[in-house]
Amino acid sequence: MVILASGSPRRRELLTQAGIAFEVITSDADETPTKTVPAEIVMELSKRKGEDVYERLEREGRIDKAGETLIISADTLVFFKDERLGKPKDKADAFRMIKELSGDVHDVITGVTLAYVNQGQKKQVRFFEKTEVSVYDLTDEEIEAYIATGEPMDKAGAYAIQGFFGKYIKGINGEYANVVGLPIARLYHEIKKLGCKEALGRA
């Protein structure tokens, strides 16, 4: 059994493209970080989400003690000059964020936690991936037109690299899928190291 502890349609799509069969169980964990270093924040939040789902499955007796259970949890944040850019509160907040990113370079960091149970033995692996994203200069009119699409309103950093905003991306240094929301190549290789046959069967 492979569980994605996230309701993100982008993460679902990336896992599906990688040939991994899974079911979705979303986490109700508190997403207020206690850490201050960007990489530590995303790893803390991903761990919290994964543990929340693991404990729920354990209470319900759904952890496969005779086989394999893998829970994948992740948290993606955008950082610009050490400022954490979450989802915009409103259109004015989205404008502020995109204006900051315009003509500059920022980091997208995803923390991932893998909780793996095989024959009753539990392992936990945590890692993060960072991708540097460079954005072309945008005019105020271009920013307003992008916000009018509605796309930025539920995205960290107020943009989606795989959407309308793609035409403003000057370049990236790191894994593209990480900016979408899940570093799928790194994830696949970490699962290979764990030897999870449930996740690797179709991949």
N, C-alpha and C positions, 0 to 999 in steps of 0.2 A: 504494500500500500504506500503510495506517494501522496503527500498532502502539501498543497501550496497554501500557506497561512497568509493569504492576501486576496483582496477582492479586485486588485488592479487588472483591468482588461489587457493592459500592455504586458504585464508579467505572464498572464495566461497565454497570450499569443506567442511570446518568446519561448516558453516551455513547450508549447505544442509544436512550434517550428523545429525544435530540437529533437522531436520524436519521443518526448517523455509523457507517458500517460499519468494523469494525476486527478485528484479531486480538490475542490476548494473549500477550505474552512477558514473563515475570517477571524481575526483576533479582536478581542475587546480590551486589550491591554492599554494601560495609560501610556501615552506617547510623550510625556514630559521628561526630557532628559535630565540626568544629574551630572553628566560629563560636560566638559567645555571644549575639548579638542575634537575637531570635526570627525576624524576617523573613529574616535571612541564613542561619539554620539550615535553614529549610524549602527555600530556594532552593538551598543547597549540596547538600542530600540529594536533591532532585529532579534536579539536574544530574548527580549521581553515578550515579543509577539510569538515567537516559537514556543517558549515555555508555557504561555497562556493556552495555546492550542494543544500542546502535549498533555498538560494537566487535565484539560477537558476530555481528551480522548481516553486518558487513563481512568478518569472517573466513570466514563461510559463503558469501560471494558473493551475498547476498540484497538488497543495496542496489540499487535500480533506477536505474542510471546514465542510462537513456534516458527515464525517466518520473519519478514522484514517490514519495518515501518520507517519511512523517511519523511521528516517534516522540513520544508523549505520556507524560511521566513526572511524578509528583506526590508530594508529601509533606505530610501534614496533622498539625499538632500543636495541643494545647490548652495555653494559658498562663494561669495564675492568679497575679496579683501577681508576674509575671516568673518564676514557677516552672513548669518544663516538666512537664506531666502526660502521661506516655505510657500504654501499656497496663498495667493493674494486674497485679502479680505474683501476687496471690491475693485472696481475698474481703476480708481485713482491709485490704489496700491499696486495693481498690475502695471500701470504706466510707470510708476516710480522704479519698479524692479527692472523692467525692460530698458528704461532709460539708463540705469546704472550699468547694465550688461552691454549696452551698445558701444561698439568700438573698442572693446576690451576683452580680457581673457578671464574666465571663471572656472571653478572646479565643480564637477558633479561626482559625488562620492556615494557609493552604495555599500552598506554593510549587509552581510549574509550570514545566517546561522543555519547549520544543518544538524538536526537532531535525528540520529540514526539508531534504531533498535534492531539487532539481529540475534535471533535465538535467545532473547531476553537480556542481551548485553547492550548497554546504551553507550553511545559515543556522541560527543558534540564537537563540531568544527565551526569556527568563526573566522571570517576574513572580510576584507574590504577591497574595493577597486576604485581607483580615482581616474577620471578622464578630464583633461583640460579642454575647454571649449572656447574657441575664438569667434567673436561675433562682429560682423560688419557694422559700420556706422549706420544708424537708422534715423530717419527724420521723424519729427513728432507726428507727421501725417501717416507715416508707415506704421508707427507704433499704435496710433489710434485705430487704423484700419485693421491691424492684427487683433487688437482687443475686441473689435466689433464682431469678429468671427466667433467669439465665445470660447475659443480653444484654451486660452491661458488660465481660465478661472479655477480649474481644479488641478493645476500642475505646479509642482515645486519650481520656483524661479520664474513662474508665469509664462512658460513656453513649452512646446513639444517639438523636439528635434525631428520627429518623424511626420510632423504635420505641416501646416502652412509656414511655420517658422523656419523650416529647413532651408529656404532660399536666402536666409540671412546668416547662415552658418559659414564662416570663413574657413574653418578647419578644426580638427580635433586631434588630440594626442592621447591615445588610449582606446579602449573598447567602445565602439559605437553603441552596442546594446546596453551598456552600462548607463548611458545617458537616457535611454528609453525607460530604464527602470530595473534591469536585472543583467548582471555581467554573465551572459549565458555560457560563453566559452570557458571562463574561469570556473563557473559553477559545474559544468560538465566534467572538467578534469578533477575537481575536488570530489565529485560523486564517484568517479572512476577509482580514485585513491581509497575511498571507503569500500568499494567493491559491491555497491548496492545493485543487485541484479534486477530488482523491481524497476529501477529507474533507467537502467542501461539496456533493458530487453529489446526496445524498439529503436534505440538510438544508433 
